[in-house]
Amino acid sequence: MHKRFSHRKSSHPSCLSSWKWWVGGFFVATVYLAVFYYFFVGPTGFRWRALYGDATYPEGYEIQGIDISHYQGKIDWESLRNAMINKAPVRFVIVKATEGSSLIDETFEDNFYQAREYGFIRGAYHFYSLRSSARSQAQHFLDNVKLESGDLPPILDVEHKPEDQTTEDFQRDILTWLHIVEDRYHVKPILYTYYKFKEKYLSDNRFDGYPYWIAHYYVDKMEYKGEWKFWQHTDAGKLSGINGYVDFNIYNGSYYDLKQLCIE
C-alpha cells in the first residue's frame, strides 16, 4: 500500500510537467502563427518577400515603374536609365518624400532631382502617420515637396487606421489631407493603399474621384474591382542600378495617358 502510494506521488509531477510542456508549446505555436500572419500574410503584411522564386510580372501592361526610398540606398542612375522590367523600360519613379509632421526621407532631395535629370516621370509620396494630425502632415508635405509641371500629382500613402478611431473620423482625416494638398496644386492627389484596406476603410464614395495606386502582391491579376491607375505588384523586384529589392509597379494605361495624368 505504501509502495503504491509512493509510486503515484512520484509520477504526478512528471505528468504535470508533460502537460505544461504541451500547453506551453501550443501557446507558443499559436502566437508564432498569429504574428507570422499579421506581418507577412495578412493585409498589413507589406514587406513580404517571395518564397517561390523571382517576382512575376502582370501581363498586358506596357508602362513599368518603381518606387524608392532610403531603403534602396545609393542608386546608380546611369544604370537605372537603361534598366528594363519585363523587357520594357522604366518610365516612372515615385520617391518617398515625407512622413508624419516632421520626417523627411534622407534620400528624397537627391532621388527626386535625379529622377527628372535622367528622364523619368517622377512622383513624390507622403507616408501617413497615426501620430500627428492630418492638417499638420499636409502642411509638412507642402513645405518640403515642390512639384513641377510634368510631375505626377502628389501622393498619399495610407496603410493603417488608429484602432481607437471610428472609420468615419478616419475618413474625415484622410480627406482633410487630400483637400489641403489639392487646394495647393489644383489636381486630385493619388491615393496609395492595399486593396483590402481600401475596401474596408476607404469605400466611401467621397474617395471615388481620386486616382488609386493599389498594392497587391503575388497575384496574376488585380483583385480590386474599382478603378485604379497604378498597381504595385511586388516588393521583391531586382533591377540594374539598385542594390537589393525594389517595388515594381505598372500603370493602367498608355504612356500618353500617364503624361496626361501629370501636373500641367
FENWO-V992241 format. One record per pair of residues at least 4 apart in sequence whose ideal C-beta (glycine too) atoms are under 6 Angstrom apart, sorted by sequence separation. I is the first residue (numbers start at 1). J is the second residue. If there is no record, write none. Layout:
I & J
I & J
//
This chain:
13 & 17
20 & 24
36 & 40
37 & 41
38 & 42
41 & 45
68 & 72
99 & 103
104 & 108
107 & 111
108 & 112
114 & 118
132 & 136
141 & 145
147 & 151
165 & 169
175 & 179
178 & 182
193 & 197
197 & 201
198 & 202
199 & 203
242 & 246
253 & 257
37 & 42
40 & 45
50 & 55
115 & 120
132 & 137
165 & 170
193 & 198
202 & 207
39 & 45
98 & 104
116 & 122
182 & 188
83 & 90
115 & 122
239 & 246
251 & 258
40 & 48
181 & 189
96 & 105
161 & 170
222 & 231
236 & 245
237 & 246
214 & 224
97 & 108
178 & 189
237 & 248
235 & 247
95 & 108
214 & 228
234 & 248
126 & 141
232 & 247
95 & 111
212 & 228
95 & 112
213 & 230
214 & 231
215 & 232
217 & 234
232 & 249
211 & 229
191 & 210
195 & 214
230 & 249
231 & 250
64 & 85
124 & 145
156 & 177
190 & 211
191 & 212
192 & 213
194 & 215
195 & 216
230 & 251
93 & 115
188 & 210
190 & 213
229 & 252
64 & 88
228 & 252
62 & 88
64 & 90
65 & 91
65 & 92
66 & 93
67 & 94
68 & 95
69 & 96
93 & 120
97 & 124
154 & 181
63 & 91
92 & 120
98 & 126
99 & 127
57 & 86
92 & 121
93 & 122
94 & 123
95 & 124
96 & 125
100 & 129
122 & 151
123 & 152
195 & 224
99 & 129
125 & 155
126 & 156
127 & 157
128 & 158
130 & 160
100 & 131
101 & 132
100 & 132
123 & 155
125 & 157
130 & 162
156 & 189
171 & 204
153 & 187
167 & 201
70 & 105
101 & 136
154 & 189
155 & 190
156 & 191
157 & 192
158 & 193
69 & 105
70 & 106
101 & 137
153 & 189
70 & 107
77 & 114
81 & 118
153 & 190
155 & 192
101 & 140
134 & 173
138 & 177
104 & 144
161 & 201
77 & 118
135 & 176
98 & 140
134 & 176
138 & 180
142 & 184
68 & 111
98 & 141
134 & 177
138 & 181
98 & 144
97 & 145
187 & 263
152 & 262
150 & 262
151 & 263
149 & 263
149 & 264
147 & 263
43 & 196
83 & 239
83 & 240
83 & 241
79 & 240
80 & 241
79 & 241
85 & 248
76 & 241
75 & 241
75 & 242
72 & 242
73 & 243
72 & 246
58 & 233
55 & 234
66 & 246
67 & 247
55 & 236
55 & 237
65 & 249
50 & 236
64 & 250
49 & 236
63 & 251
61 & 250
58 & 250
63 & 255
63 & 258
//
